[in-house]
Amino acid sequence: QEPAAAMAISPISTPAVAGLGDIASAGSEKPPAILKLRSIFRLCDIDGDGRISRRELLHALKYHPDVAKAFQLHDESNREEFERIWTRIYKVDRAEVEWAEFLSYFLDDGSNQGGQDQEGGQQHVYAFERQMETMMQGVTKFYQELGPDFQRLYGNWEDVVRARSKILHRTIMECLSTASPDYGGRRKSCPVRVLEIGSGISTHALAMCLVDETEDFRAYKVHSVGCSEKCVEEAKRVAEESLCVEVPEHRKPTFQVCSVLKLGRIDAVFDVVVCMDNYLAHCLNDDILTFALTQMYVKLRPGGMIMLSLKDYDHMLSDNNGEILAESRQQGEFPTRVESKDGKTVFFQLWDWDEQDRNRRRYVLQHFLLRQGPRDQLSHPPWGEDPSPWETSHRSVGARAMKREELTETLGAVGFHHVQWHSPSRTRFPQPMCTAFRPKDRS
């Protein structure tokens, strides 16, 4: 059966993306959750330097009722209750708290105080949390369904992993070594601690564990997280059975099921956070994108680096005086045919743009995968006939086209410095890559 005929097996149903309408409704007017928390932060930041000291927070809790309501603090003179708040904002002893850490205190898993105070803005926080939960349900379902077939998207997945190990290592070492004294820097005597936020089966975590140690480089120690349990299990299997068999124990990656919006569950900080393969496109509005980047920020050590990649939406989107033309938007990705020991695979994407989105950025990604098992070497069918039938699978997920300028602006708003874009022609990575740094602590 020809692939074209097999497509008819799976009808397209745009409403299958659960909750897209709920999140999309926030696109026409920016949700107030982060704006409200930002105003609370500014009340606490008395000297306006973008950081809150213990003294400033004490002052704000005592003299600004909105701040006390937001923190659910009923007795501002209770020192023990204040210490509890301070240590939960930042889990180690620290002189000042930044905006990203402040935001994570309210929105991270287990950190929200759960109060019922409506004037303090908690009702907005609850609504925003529901948006994030709805988004992650759709993303998790998509990767759960794709996980078992992920390796079929490449002719030789292991060769792809080895090629990317060279690309990532070269880019990371170059950025860490050449950054200014205010950020960056290498810990030459220690392994480079990396948090990989995976959209598939931890391709980049496995790639970095393959980098050999040298006199100037002690190896990567990678912890990989993904929202899909099936993808994480597949990554563990591949690591144990093939890619990491000969890798020393201290270089083998560790794995955990964890959402990009729940990184507070990870009790560690890292030198580098990696989030590749257009994963951030699943953040369907600015607030969710801001919070995802905030989660990454607080998982970095001061001076640590973030590495992202995004589809080249700048090239895909044409505009007319700042307005995106609906007729010029890309409608999907052409079919790709891959052959491997497992048989033949054809996959492609259709993009159904959300016409209710006034910014003309959101779309439903319809992913089709056609697979055929390996040819039976013992059978000799007549020429033109194929003994193996094609199987078709279909899955969908919400996404948002994002220009590089917009991501750069959001990174700056979160607190990242020294944002740089690296073109595919320079890095040999299939998508534009972005690097940025968390500033070092002030002495």
Disulfide bonds with the S-S distance in Angstrom:
none
